[in-house]
Amino acid sequence: MTGWSGPRLTLLMRKDCGLCDRAEGLLRELALEYDLLDIDGEPDLLPIYTDAIPVILSGGRELCRAPITREGLLSALQSLNLNLRT
C-alpha cells in the first residue's frame, strides 16, 4: 500500500470523463487521499483546464495532467522530495 505525507491532492475533473475516472481509480489504487473538484463549477479554473483534465494538484501545484499514468504520477510525487511509501 502507498502512503503520502505531502500536501493534500486534488483531482480536477469533469462529469462523464473517462480519463478522469481512470485517474481517480489510480489515486484509489495507490491509496492516496484526495479531493475531487469539478471544473465546470469553477469559473476561474474552467478556461485554464478545459482541455487538460484530468489534472492532479498537490497543494495547488500542478503535478500531472492527462494522460495520467501510474508511473507518471509516482514520478511526479517523488520529484517533490516528499515522503512517498510504495
Order of alpha helices (4+ residues) and beta strands (2+ residues): beta-beta-alpha-beta-alpha-beta-beta-alpha-beta
